[in-house]
């Protein structure tokens, strides 16, 4: 997919339809005479990684929305911590949730197709069959929220800012791919890609970059690398409203939004107001929800979901509690080792630590049996590696074995799975013995005091760094099991500001944190940001600092795959190798969305498979909302 993940979000993002990555987009073909001699140029209303678009050029609305959804009302949600900047593209400060909502992209994805998106800022796009360049024909009626026109000059300016001042790992990857960006006229912009690089995803990548106003950026002396409370000026349906720094932020629907009648937007952007309330801890946030401080909640705590949704407003129907099906890929949540530290260089040590996390006991005792275990970077998709390699996977892996970059066992052994433990007791004695043997082999020997030391006499210490107090109940049993192994393990719960300072470049001052092994359905150059050696010491995504020549080469194979079958085989091979690297202790995922909301919100039924879409295609029922207000159920 795209090379990017340009926007950085400090807080949890509940709405999967929002863009975190410059994402997967889409194609239907109309063939025209080429620009160069003999070159066939495709003119289309979108582009797809593989195959055709599901929607024709004359579609009237997305199939999963309610095209007659009413406009109005407020959607209020909570988020964790605080914020001190409206710039989500810098590592400085904590960006407000939703602070990129004002910015639109040339292309936009949908919630029911993988690897497919459609023109938003453009009316059509042109590209040759080899995708070596792309021209976007911009709509001539696009306006920024201040009424000024959006032109090709703004697109090129935005691209240049991200290329020179965006996140360093993004700049490193993107500079390898894009040769030039030029405004052909006020409504035509052309991107040309570097010869010799895989181009399958590149029109999608550049089409997924946010576009901001050049004039506003320069007039306000903004800097993409610096924290600032001046929001970027965009063309999107929402603009910033009331901002109470660190406490709450509101976005209001722009009544003059240029794109409100586009088929791609029909039935979307339905709320007049999007409000986010900040809370210092999840418990106070939950109490705030019960008291009516905000009205929509997506739950991520199994304990709260199982035990605490029994308050009177649930019983009388004022609040709806629902489990909504989700077909989305798991996020790869895991305990992540900091491989930059010498003690984690030995895979036997990492394997020993992994053995001491008893997921089965945690799921039964702490999570009410509600979760499934993550095993794969592509968990809950057809891309995850299973069993021993197929002949096609083996053909991809064999050259790396021949070059000495992978052990021969990768060709014959099943894909690495997370350890299985006894669910009936916190400390699994069998895994304790196995972990003890691994540490003995690695030279970490238990002394008379039971503590493990290496030949230099150094203690094997592990500090779990955590910024979410509700997670303590999960980490503490893991710590206790490690102490039984002879590891000097501890849990350090700190505030978000400290956590970010210690887990970002240049400090990377941690042993283990909870993070995500990231991927997309159809992955591409963004894998260099997530797992590539070149960005391991600057990336905000390759948090574990993985540097593997075998992984680097497999990423190139994934990027160069020309068919869906080729990409699936290459991705499975990469998944197999990533899991063998052992940079994580996999945690869990939930195949459902747990939501609770005051009974004034409605949604399409059925929902699309790949997004909950709360801010996108849910809507407000004014009659129900007014009835709740009359009862004074809100603060």
C-alpha positions as CSV (number, residue, x, y, z in Angstrom):
1,X,0.0,0.0,0.0
2,X,1.0,3.6,0.5
3,X,4.4,4.5,1.9
4,X,3.0,6.6,4.6
5,X,1.2,6.7,8.0
6,X,1.9,10.4,7.9
7,X,-0.5,11.5,10.6
8,X,0.5,10.6,14.1
9,X,-2.3,10.1,16.7
10,X,-1.4,10.2,20.3
11,X,-4.8,9.0,21.5
12,X,-6.8,5.9,20.6
13,X,-8.7,6.3,17.4
14,X,-12.0,4.5,17.7
15,X,-13.3,5.2,14.2
16,X,-11.6,2.9,11.8
17,X,-12.8,4.9,8.8
18,X,-10.4,7.8,9.7
19,X,-7.1,7.8,7.9
20,X,-4.1,6.8,9.9
21,X,-2.2,5.6,6.9
22,X,-2.2,7.1,3.5
23,X,-4.2,4.1,2.6
24,X,-5.3,1.5,0.0
25,X,-7.1,2.9,-3.0
26,X,-8.9,1.7,-6.3
27,X,-9.4,1.3,-10.3
28,X,-11.9,1.0,-13.1
29,X,-10.6,1.5,-16.5
30,X,-11.3,3.6,-19.5
31,X,-8.6,3.3,-22.1
32,X,-7.3,6.4,-24.1
33,X,-4.4,7.2,-26.3
34,X,-1.1,7.4,-24.4
35,X,1.0,10.4,-23.6
36,X,4.2,8.7,-24.9
37,X,4.4,6.9,-28.1
38,X,2.5,3.6,-27.9
39,X,1.6,4.2,-24.2
40,X,-1.8,3.2,-23.1
41,X,-3.3,5.6,-20.5
42,X,-6.1,4.6,-18.2
43,X,-8.6,7.3,-17.2
44,X,-10.7,6.4,-14.2
45,X,-12.7,7.6,-11.3
46,X,-10.5,5.6,-8.9
47,X,-7.8,2.9,-8.7
48,X,-7.5,-0.6,-7.3
49,X,-4.5,-2.6,-6.2
50,X,-5.9,-5.6,-8.1
51,X,-9.0,-6.1,-10.2
52,X,-11.8,-3.7,-10.9
53,X,-13.7,-1.3,-8.7
54,X,-17.0,-2.4,-7.3
55,X,-18.7,0.9,-8.1
56,X,-19.1,2.4,-11.6
57,X,-18.2,6.0,-12.4
58,X,-21.9,7.0,-12.2
59,X,-22.6,5.5,-8.7
60,X,-25.0,7.6,-6.7
61,X,-23.9,6.7,-3.2
62,X,-21.8,4.2,-1.3
63,X,-23.8,0.9,-0.9
64,X,-23.6,0.7,2.9
65,X,-24.7,4.3,3.8
66,X,-28.2,5.7,4.4
67,X,-28.3,8.3,1.6
68,X,-31.2,10.0,3.3
69,X,-29.6,10.2,6.7
70,X,-30.6,13.4,8.4
71,X,-28.0,16.1,9.3
72,X,-27.7,17.5,12.7
73,X,-26.9,16.8,16.3
74,X,-23.8,16.2,18.3
75,X,-21.6,13.1,18.5
76,X,-19.7,13.2,21.8
77,X,-16.9,10.7,22.7
78,X,-14.1,10.4,25.2
79,X,-10.4,10.1,24.8
80,X,-7.4,9.6,27.1
81,X,-4.9,12.0,28.4
82,X,-4.5,15.6,27.1
83,X,-3.2,17.6,24.1
84,X,-1.0,20.6,23.5
85,X,-0.8,20.9,19.7
86,X,-3.1,20.9,16.6
87,X,-0.3,19.5,14.5
88,X,-0.7,15.7,14.2
89,X,2.3,15.4,11.8
90,X,5.1,16.2,14.3
91,X,6.7,14.2,17.0
92,X,6.7,17.3,19.2
93,X,3.8,17.6,21.6
94,X,0.6,15.6,21.9
95,X,-1.7,16.2,19.0
96,X,-5.4,16.7,19.7
97,X,-7.6,13.8,18.5
98,X,-9.1,14.5,15.1
99,X,-6.6,17.3,14.4
100,X,-6.3,16.2,10.7
101,X,-10.1,16.0,10.2
102,X,-10.0,19.3,8.3
103,X,-7.7,17.9,5.6
104,X,-8.9,15.9,2.7
105,X,-7.0,13.6,0.3
106,X,-7.2,13.4,-3.5
107,X,-8.4,9.8,-3.2
108,X,-10.5,8.2,-0.4
109,X,-11.1,4.7,0.6
110,X,-14.3,2.9,1.3
111,X,-15.4,0.5,4.2
112,X,-16.5,-2.4,2.1
113,X,-13.6,-2.9,-0.4
114,X,-10.0,-3.8,0.3
115,X,-7.4,-2.1,-1.8
116,X,-9.9,0.2,-3.5
117,X,-10.7,3.9,-3.4
118,X,-12.3,6.6,-5.4
119,X,-11.7,10.2,-6.5
120,X,-12.6,12.8,-3.9
121,X,-10.6,16.0,-4.7
122,X,-10.2,14.7,-8.3
123,X,-12.9,14.1,-10.9
124,X,-10.7,11.6,-12.7
125,X,-7.2,10.3,-12.7
126,X,-4.9,9.2,-15.5
127,X,-2.0,6.7,-15.4
128,X,-0.2,4.3,-17.7
129,X,-0.5,0.6,-17.3
130,X,2.9,0.4,-15.6
131,X,1.8,3.1,-13.1
132,X,5.0,5.0,-13.6
133,X,3.2,8.4,-13.2
134,X,-0.2,9.6,-12.4
135,X,-2.2,12.8,-13.2
136,X,-5.0,13.9,-11.0
137,X,-7.7,16.1,-12.6
138,X,-8.9,18.1,-9.7
139,X,-12.4,19.3,-9.4
140,X,-12.7,23.0,-10.2
141,X,-15.1,23.8,-7.4
142,X,-13.0,22.7,-4.4
143,X,-12.8,25.3,-1.7
144,X,-10.9,25.5,1.6
145,X,-13.1,26.2,4.6
146,X,-12.2,30.0,4.3
147,X,-13.7,30.0,0.8
148,X,-10.4,30.2,-1.1
149,X,-9.9,27.7,-4.0
150,X,-7.8,24.6,-3.6
151,X,-5.5,24.2,-6.6
152,X,-2.8,22.0,-7.9
153,X,-0.3,24.4,-6.3
154,X,-1.6,23.5,-2.9
155,X,-1.3,19.8,-3.7
156,X,2.4,20.2,-4.7
157,X,3.1,22.4,-1.8
158,X,1.6,19.9,0.7
159,X,3.6,17.1,-0.9
160,X,6.8,19.1,-0.6
161,X,6.2,19.8,3.1
162,X,5.6,16.2,3.9
163,X,8.7,15.2,1.8
164,X,11.0,17.7,3.6
165,X,9.4,18.0,7.1
166,X,7.2,15.0,7.6
167,X,8.0,12.1,9.9
168,X,11.6,11.1,9.2
169,X,10.8,7.5,8.4
170,X,8.1,8.6,5.9
171,X,10.5,11.0,4.2
172,X,13.1,8.3,3.9
173,X,10.8,5.9,2.1
174,X,8.9,8.5,0.0
175,X,12.1,10.1,-1.3
176,X,13.1,6.7,-2.8
177,X,9.8,6.5,-4.7
178,X,8.7,9.9,-6.1
179,X,10.8,11.7,-8.7
180,X,8.7,14.8,-9.1
181,X,5.4,16.6,-8.4
182,X,4.3,19.3,-10.8
183,X,1.2,21.5,-11.3
184,X,0.4,21.2,-15.0
185,X,-2.3,23.8,-14.7
186,X,-4.5,25.1,-11.8
187,X,-6.5,21.8,-11.8
188,X,-4.1,19.2,-13.0
189,X,-1.2,17.8,-10.9
190,X,1.3,15.1,-12.0
191,X,3.4,12.8,-9.9
192,X,6.3,11.0,-11.7
193,X,7.9,8.0,-10.0
194,X,11.5,7.0,-9.9
195,X,12.6,4.4,-12.4
196,X,13.3,0.9,-11.1
197,X,11.0,1.1,-8.0
198,X,7.8,-1.0,-7.7
199,X,4.9,1.3,-8.8
200,X,1.9,-0.9,-8.0
201,X,0.9,1.3,-5.0
202,X,2.5,4.6,-5.9
203,X,-0.6,6.4,-7.5
204,X,-2.4,5.3,-4.3
205,X,0.3,6.6,-2.1
206,X,0.5,10.1,-3.5
207,X,-3.3,10.2,-3.8
208,X,-3.5,9.5,0.0
209,X,-1.5,12.6,1.1
210,X,-3.5,15.3,2.9
211,X,-3.8,18.7,1.1
212,X,-3.5,21.9,3.1
213,X,-3.7,25.5,2.1
214,X,-0.3,26.9,1.0
215,X,-1.4,30.5,1.6
216,X,-2.6,29.8,5.1
217,X,0.5,27.8,6.0
218,X,2.8,30.6,4.9
219,X,0.8,33.4,6.3
220,X,0.7,31.8,9.8
221,X,4.4,30.8,9.6
222,X,3.4,27.1,10.3
223,X,6.0,24.4,10.4
224,X,5.1,20.7,9.9
225,X,7.9,19.7,12.3
226,X,6.8,22.0,15.1
227,X,4.0,21.9,17.7
228,X,1.4,24.6,17.2
229,X,-2.1,25.4,18.3
230,X,-3.0,26.9,14.9
231,X,-4.9,24.2,13.0
232,X,-4.1,23.6,9.4
233,X,-6.6,25.0,6.9
234,X,-8.2,22.3,4.9
235,X,-11.1,21.6,2.6
236,X,-12.9,19.0,4.7
237,X,-16.5,18.9,6.0
238,X,-15.4,19.8,9.6
239,X,-13.6,22.8,11.0
240,X,-12.3,23.3,14.5
241,X,-14.8,24.8,17.0
242,X,-14.3,25.3,20.7
243,X,-10.8,24.2,21.9
244,X,-10.2,23.9,25.6
245,X,-6.5,22.9,25.6
246,X,-5.9,19.5,27.3
247,X,-9.5,19.1,28.3
248,X,-11.9,19.0,25.3
249,X,-12.1,19.8,21.6
250,X,-15.0,20.3,19.2
251,X,-15.2,20.2,15.4
252,X,-18.2,21.7,13.7
253,X,-19.7,20.8,10.3
254,X,-18.9,23.5,7.7
255,X,-22.3,24.5,6.2
256,X,-20.5,25.7,3.1
257,X,-18.6,22.4,2.6
258,X,-17.8,22.2,-1.1
259,X,-18.2,18.4,-1.4
260,X,-21.4,17.8,0.5
261,X,-23.4,16.7,-2.6
262,X,-20.8,14.4,-4.1
263,X,-21.9,10.8,-4.4
264,X,-18.9,9.6,-2.4
265,X,-20.2,11.8,0.5
266,X,-23.9,11.1,0.3
267,X,-25.1,9.8,3.7
268,X,-21.8,10.7,5.3
269,X,-20.6,13.5,7.6
270,X,-24.0,13.6,9.2
271,X,-23.3,15.2,12.6
272,X,-23.3,19.0,13.1
273,X,-20.8,18.7,15.9
274,X,-18.0,16.2,16.8
275,X,-17.0,16.6,20.5
276,X,-14.2,14.8,22.3
277,X,-13.8,15.0,26.1
278,X,-10.4,14.2,27.6
279,X,-10.1,12.1,30.8
280,X,-7.0,11.4,32.8
281,X,-8.0,7.7,33.4
282,X,-10.4,5.2,31.9
283,X,-12.4,4.8,35.1
284,X,-13.3,8.4,35.4
285,X,-14.2,8.4,31.7
286,X,-16.6,5.5,32.3
287,X,-18.2,7.4,35.2
288,X,-18.4,10.4,33.0
289,X,-20.3,8.4,30.4
290,X,-22.8,7.1,33.0
291,X,-23.4,10.7,34.1
292,X,-24.0,11.9,30.6
293,X,-20.7,13.9,30.1
294,X,-20.5,12.3,26.6
295,X,-22.9,10.1,24.7
296,X,-21.0,7.4,22.6
297,X,-18.4,5.0,24.0
298,X,-16.4,2.2,22.3
299,X,-15.3,-0.1,25.1
300,X,-11.9,-1.7,25.1
301,X,-11.9,-3.2,28.5
302,X,-13.3,-6.7,28.9
303,X,-13.7,-6.2,32.6
304,X,-15.8,-3.2,32.2
305,X,-17.8,-4.8,29.4
306,X,-18.5,-7.9,31.4
307,X,-19.1,-6.3,34.8
308,X,-20.0,-2.6,34.7
309,X,-22.6,-2.2,32.0
310,X,-25.5,-2.8,34.4
311,X,-26.3,0.7,35.5
312,X,-29.9,2.0,35.5
313,X,-29.7,3.8,32.2
314,X,-28.8,0.4,30.5
315,X,-31.8,-1.2,32.2
316,X,-34.3,1.4,31.2
317,X,-33.1,1.6,27.6
318,X,-31.7,5.1,27.8
319,X,-28.3,3.7,26.9
320,X,-27.9,1.0,24.2
321,X,-25.2,-1.7,24.7
322,X,-24.3,-3.6,21.5
323,X,-21.8,-6.0,20.1
324,X,-21.4,-5.2,16.5
325,X,-19.6,-7.6,14.1
326,X,-16.3,-6.5,12.7
327,X,-14.4,-8.1,9.8
328,X,-11.4,-5.9,10.3
329,X,-7.9,-7.2,10.5
330,X,-6.5,-7.5,14.0
331,X,-4.1,-4.6,15.1
332,X,-1.2,-6.8,16.1
333,X,-1.3,-5.7,19.7
334,X,1.6,-7.1,21.6
335,X,4.3,-6.5,24.2
336,X,7.2,-5.2,22.2
337,X,10.9,-5.8,23.0
338,X,13.4,-2.9,22.5
339,X,15.8,-4.8,20.3
340,X,18.3,-1.9,20.5
341,X,19.3,-3.2,24.0
342,X,21.9,-5.9,24.2
343,X,20.0,-8.3,26.4
344,X,17.3,-8.7,23.8
345,X,19.8,-9.6,21.0
346,X,19.6,-13.3,22.0
347,X,16.4,-14.9,20.7
348,X,16.5,-17.5,23.4
349,X,16.0,-14.7,26.0
350,X,13.1,-13.2,24.2
351,X,11.5,-16.7,23.8
352,X,12.0,-17.4,27.5
353,X,10.2,-14.1,28.4
354,X,7.4,-14.9,26.0
355,X,6.8,-18.2,27.6
356,X,6.0,-16.5,30.9
357,X,2.9,-14.6,29.7
358,X,-0.1,-16.8,30.3
359,X,-2.7,-15.6,27.9
360,X,-5.0,-18.5,28.5
361,X,-5.1,-17.8,32.3
362,X,-5.5,-14.0,31.6
363,X,-8.3,-14.6,29.2
364,X,-10.2,-16.9,31.6
365,X,-9.5,-15.0,34.8
366,X,-9.2,-11.3,33.7
367,X,-10.9,-11.1,30.3
368,X,-14.0,-13.3,30.8
369,X,-13.0,-15.5,27.8
370,X,-13.9,-12.6,25.4
371,X,-10.6,-12.4,23.4
372,X,-8.7,-14.5,20.9
373,X,-4.9,-14.7,20.8
374,X,-2.9,-12.8,18.2
375,X,-0.4,-15.1,16.4
376,X,0.1,-13.3,13.1
377,X,1.0,-9.8,11.9
378,X,-1.9,-10.4,9.5
379,X,-4.2,-11.9,12.1
380,X,-7.9,-12.4,11.1
381,X,-7.1,-12.3,7.3
382,X,-6.2,-14.7,4.6
383,X,-2.7,-13.4,4.6
384,X,-1.5,-15.0,7.8
385,X,1.0,-17.8,7.5
386,X,-0.3,-21.2,8.5
387,X,1.5,-24.5,9.1
388,X,4.6,-25.3,7.1
389,X,5.3,-23.2,4.0
390,X,3.5,-24.1,0.8
391,X,5.8,-24.8,-2.3
392,X,5.1,-21.2,-3.5
393,X,6.2,-19.7,-0.1
394,X,9.2,-22.0,0.0
395,X,10.2,-20.7,-3.4
396,X,10.2,-17.2,-2.0
397,X,12.2,-18.2,1.1
398,X,14.7,-20.5,-0.4
399,X,17.0,-17.8,-1.8
400,X,17.3,-16.2,1.6
401,X,18.2,-19.6,3.1
402,X,20.8,-20.0,0.3
403,X,22.3,-16.6,1.2
404,X,22.5,-17.5,4.9
405,X,19.9,-14.9,5.9
406,X,17.4,-17.5,7.2
407,X,17.9,-20.9,8.8
408,X,16.9,-23.9,6.7
409,X,14.3,-24.8,9.3
410,X,12.1,-21.9,8.1
411,X,11.3,-24.2,5.1
412,X,10.2,-27.2,7.2
413,X,8.8,-26.0,10.5
414,X,5.3,-24.6,11.1
415,X,4.8,-20.9,11.5
416,X,5.7,-19.7,15.0
417,X,2.6,-19.6,17.2
418,X,2.3,-17.9,20.5
419,X,3.0,-20.2,23.5
420,X,0.1,-22.0,25.0
421,X,-0.2,-22.1,28.8
422,X,-2.4,-23.8,31.5
423,X,-5.5,-21.6,31.9
424,X,-6.1,-23.0,35.4
425,X,-3.1,-21.4,37.1
426,X,-1.2,-18.1,36.7
427,X,2.2,-19.8,36.6
428,X,2.5,-22.6,34.1
429,X,5.2,-24.9,35.5
430,X,6.0,-26.6,32.2
431,X,6.6,-23.2,30.5
432,X,8.6,-22.1,33.6
433,X,11.0,-25.1,33.1
434,X,11.3,-24.5,29.4
435,X,12.0,-20.8,29.9
436,X,14.6,-21.6,32.6
437,X,16.4,-23.9,30.3
438,X,16.5,-21.3,27.6
439,X,18.0,-18.7,29.9
440,X,20.6,-21.2,31.2
441,X,21.6,-21.8,27.5
442,X,21.8,-18.1,27.0
443,X,24.2,-17.6,29.9
444,X,21.7,-16.1,32.4
445,X,22.3,-18.3,35.4
446,X,20.2,-18.2,38.6
447,X,22.4,-17.5,41.7
448,X,21.9,-18.4,45.3
449,X,19.5,-15.6,45.6
450,X,17.4,-16.9,42.7
451,X,18.3,-13.9,40.5
452,X,19.6,-14.5,37.0
453,X,23.0,-12.9,36.1
454,X,25.2,-13.1,33.1
455,X,29.0,-13.8,33.0
456,X,29.6,-10.1,33.8
457,X,27.5,-10.4,36.9
458,X,24.8,-8.2,35.5
459,X,21.2,-8.8,36.6
460,X,18.6,-9.7,34.0
461,X,16.3,-6.8,34.6
462,X,13.0,-6.0,32.7
463,X,11.0,-2.8,33.2
464,X,7.5,-2.8,31.7
465,X,6.7,0.8,30.8
466,X,3.0,1.6,30.9
467,X,0.9,4.7,30.6
468,X,-2.5,3.2,31.1
469,X,-3.2,2.3,34.8
470,X,-6.1,-0.1,33.8
471,X,-3.5,-2.3,32.1
472,X,-1.6,-2.8,35.4
473,X,-3.8,-5.8,36.2
474,X,-2.7,-7.5,33.0
475,X,1.0,-6.7,33.3
476,X,1.5,-7.5,37.0
477,X,0.8,-11.3,36.8
478,X,3.3,-11.3,33.9
479,X,5.8,-9.6,36.2
480,X,5.2,-12.1,39.0
481,X,5.8,-15.0,36.6
482,X,9.1,-13.5,35.5
483,X,10.2,-13.0,39.1
484,X,9.5,-16.7,39.6
485,X,11.9,-17.3,36.7
486,X,14.6,-15.3,38.4
487,X,14.2,-12.2,36.3
488,X,14.4,-8.8,38.1
489,X,11.1,-7.6,36.6
490,X,9.1,-4.5,37.5
491,X,6.2,-2.4,36.3
492,X,6.6,1.3,35.9
493,X,3.3,3.2,35.2
494,X,4.0,6.8,34.1
495,X,2.1,9.6,32.5
496,X,1.6,10.0,28.8
497,X,4.2,12.8,28.4
498,X,6.9,10.7,30.0
499,X,5.9,7.7,28.0
500,X,6.2,9.4,24.7
501,X,9.5,11.0,25.6
502,X,10.9,7.6,26.6
503,X,9.6,5.6,23.6
504,X,10.5,8.0,20.7
505,X,13.7,8.8,18.9
506,X,16.3,9.6,20.0
507,X,15.9,8.1,23.5
508,X,14.1,4.7,23.0
509,X,14.5,4.3,26.7
510,X,12.5,1.2,27.5
511,X,12.7,-2.6,27.8
512,X,9.1,-3.6,26.9
513,X,6.0,-1.6,26.1
514,X,2.6,-2.5,24.6
515,X,2.5,-1.5,21.0
516,X,1.2,-2.8,17.6
517,X,2.8,-4.9,14.9
518,X,1.3,-2.9,12.0
519,X,0.3,-4.0,8.6
520,X,-2.3,-3.4,5.9
521,X,-4.3,-5.9,4.0
522,X,-2.4,-5.2,0.8
523,X,1.0,-4.0,2.2
524,X,3.7,-2.2,0.3
525,X,6.3,0.4,1.0
526,X,4.9,1.3,4.4
527,X,6.4,-1.9,5.6
528,X,9.8,-0.2,5.4
529,X,8.5,2.2,8.1
530,X,7.1,-0.6,10.2
531,X,9.9,-3.2,9.9
532,X,12.7,-1.9,7.7
533,X,16.3,-1.6,8.9
534,X,16.9,1.8,7.3
535,X,14.2,3.5,9.5
536,X,14.6,1.4,12.7
537,X,16.4,4.1,14.6
538,X,14.1,7.0,13.6
539,X,10.7,5.4,13.1
540,X,7.7,6.0,15.3
541,X,6.2,2.7,14.0
542,X,9.2,0.3,14.1
543,X,9.2,0.8,17.9
544,X,11.1,-2.4,18.5
545,X,14.0,-1.4,16.3
546,X,13.9,-4.5,14.1
547,X,16.9,-4.8,11.7
548,X,16.7,-7.9,9.6
549,X,18.3,-8.3,6.1
550,X,15.9,-11.1,5.4
551,X,12.9,-9.0,6.3
552,X,14.2,-6.1,4.2
553,X,14.5,-8.4,1.2
554,X,11.0,-9.8,1.7
555,X,9.5,-6.4,1.9
556,X,11.0,-5.7,-1.6
557,X,9.3,-9.0,-2.8
558,X,6.0,-7.8,-1.3
559,X,6.3,-4.4,-3.0
560,X,7.1,-6.0,-6.3
561,X,4.2,-8.4,-6.4
562,X,2.1,-7.8,-9.4
563,X,-1.0,-10.0,-8.7
564,X,-3.1,-10.7,-5.7
565,X,-1.8,-14.3,-5.6
566,X,1.8,-13.2,-5.7
567,X,1.2,-10.7,-3.0
568,X,-0.6,-13.2,-0.8
569,X,2.3,-15.7,-1.1
570,X,4.9,-13.0,-0.5
571,X,3.0,-11.6,2.5
572,X,2.6,-15.1,4.1
573,X,6.4,-15.6,3.7
574,X,7.1,-12.3,5.3
575,X,4.6,-13.0,8.1
576,X,6.4,-16.3,8.7
577,X,9.8,-14.6,9.0
578,X,8.5,-11.7,11.2
579,X,7.0,-14.1,13.6
580,X,10.3,-16.1,13.7
581,X,12.2,-12.9,14.6
582,X,10.4,-13.0,18.0
583,X,10.4,-9.2,18.6
584,X,7.0,-9.4,20.4
585,X,4.9,-11.2,22.9
586,X,1.6,-11.3,21.1
587,X,-1.5,-10.2,23.1
588,X,-5.1,-10.5,21.9
589,X,-7.8,-9.2,19.7
590,X,-11.6,-8.9,19.5
591,X,-13.6,-9.7,16.4
592,X,-16.5,-7.5,17.6
593,X,-16.9,-3.8,18.3
594,X,-18.3,-3.2,21.8
595,X,-20.2,0.0,21.8
596,X,-22.6,1.8,24.2
597,X,-24.4,5.0,23.4
598,X,-27.4,7.1,24.4
599,X,-30.4,6.1,22.4
600,X,-30.3,8.9,19.9
601,X,-27.7,7.6,17.4
602,X,-28.5,5.3,14.5
603,X,-26.4,3.4,12.0
604,X,-26.9,1.5,8.7
605,X,-27.8,-2.2,9.1
606,X,-25.9,-4.1,8.2
607,X,-22.7,-2.2,8.8
608,X,-19.9,-2.6,6.2
609,X,-17.2,-5.2,7.1
610,X,-14.2,-3.0,7.6
611,X,-15.2,0.0,9.5
612,X,-17.5,1.0,12.4
613,X,-17.8,4.4,10.8
614,X,-19.2,6.3,13.8
615,X,-18.1,9.8,12.6
616,X,-18.6,8.9,9.0
617,X,-22.0,7.3,8.4
618,X,-23.9,7.1,11.7
619,X,-26.5,9.8,12.3
620,X,-28.5,11.7,15.0
621,X,-32.2,11.0,15.6
622,X,-33.5,14.4,16.6
623,X,-36.7,13.2,18.1
624,X,-35.0,10.8,20.4
625,X,-32.3,13.3,21.2
626,X,-34.8,16.0,22.3
627,X,-36.6,13.5,24.4
628,X,-33.4,12.6,26.3
629,X,-32.6,16.3,26.7
630,X,-36.1,16.9,28.1
631,X,-35.4,14.2,30.7
632,X,-32.1,16.0,31.5
633,X,-30.0,12.9,31.2
634,X,-27.0,14.9,30.1
635,X,-24.7,17.0,32.2
